[in-house]
C-alpha cells in the first residue's frame, strides 16, 4: 500500500486518512487529498474497504459510551474547578498589598507621620466683630 501526505496530487481511488480515520474518494480524473496538518493517507484497494469501513463503524459504536463518560467527567471537573477558580478570584479581590486591612478606618495616621496637637486658632472677639461688619457691608452693596 502506497503512503501519501495531505495536499498531494494523486490518481483515482480510495485513500484512508490514518490520523482521523476517514476514507476519501478521489474521482477517476484524479485530484488532491485534503491538506490537513500532518495528515497521512494510505491508498486502499476497493475490496479492502469492505473490511476497513465496517471495522471503523464497530470501533466507533464500541467506544461511544466511553466517549460519553469521558465528556461527562470533563463537564463535572470543569464545574468543580470553575467554582474553585471563582471563589479564589473573589478571595484575591479582598486581599490588599501593604498595611491595608479591609474594613478598618485609619483616622489616626501612619507611624512616623506628624500629628497636629493644636486645632487652628479661632478669630478673637474683636476680629470676629470686624468680619461681621465687613460681611454686612458687602451685602448692602448688592
Secondary structure, 3 states (H helix, E strand, C coil): CCEEECCCEECCEEEEECCCCEEEEECCCCEECCCCCCCEEEEECHHHHHHHHHHHHHHHHHHHHHHHHHHHHHHHHHHHHHHHHHHHHHHHHHCCCCCCCCCCCCCCCCCCCCCCCCCCCCCCHHHHHHHHHHHHHHHHHC
